[in-house]
Amino acid sequence: MGRIQVPLRYSAVTILLWALTTSSLDSLAAEGALEAIPLGISHIDFNGDRRPEIVVRAWRENFNAHGFFVLSFYSEDPARQALVAGRSVSAPLGSIPVKRLNGEEFATTLWTEQGADCVLTDFRLLRSGQRIMLVQAERGEGRGYDDRRAVVFTVYELRQNDAELPGLPDSYFSPVGHYQTKRRYCDVTDAFDAEAARLLSEFREWRG
């Protein structure tokens, strides 16, 4: 995997923090394996092109039962140029947004949701061939955070805007498909464990 080049303007503390929190995810060897996204900075090759994307997972404290994790995704391209007020500016680090199911909105960050008893929204990684998919599990609040409800799984894949279509980012996660569980769960962690086999089956059907 390529090494991350840290600009000289970054402080020594920032560089040390980067080194301590950076990891490479190589454990998704099995087809259909579901893996939690590591805390910190990870390098994950989502599309099998041997140029890993950067994933940042950080904790957002709330000083109650509703703190949450924040996720963001980035790509490295030393040749990338950004047009800023008519001027071309070097932009080697680019944001990878996530296209939401409504097909119109792009989210630059994702976040989990939890209460004192259960996790309502979380994310996993799913391997399919040489590609790694982003999977979201989301449970409605219902009568409260400890309610049991159906869980909706949404699978996203990394896509490239090779045609450079205006209004679209150069790369982004786009939904492949989604389904709602028949069983009801309080915690989506349990849903990930129980529904893994069906999740892979549904994904293969969506991809044809």
Secondary structure, DSSP 8 states (H G I E B T S, - for coil): -------TTS-HHHHHHHHHHEEE-----STT-EEE--SEEEEE-SSSSS--EEEEEEEE--SSTT-EEEEEEEEE-TT-EEEETTEEEE--EEE--EE-TTSS-EES-EE-EE-SS-EEEEEEEEEETTEEEEEEEEE--TTSTT--EEEEEEEEEEEE-TT--TTS-SEEEEEEEEEEEEEEES-HHHHHHHHHHHHHHHHHHHH-
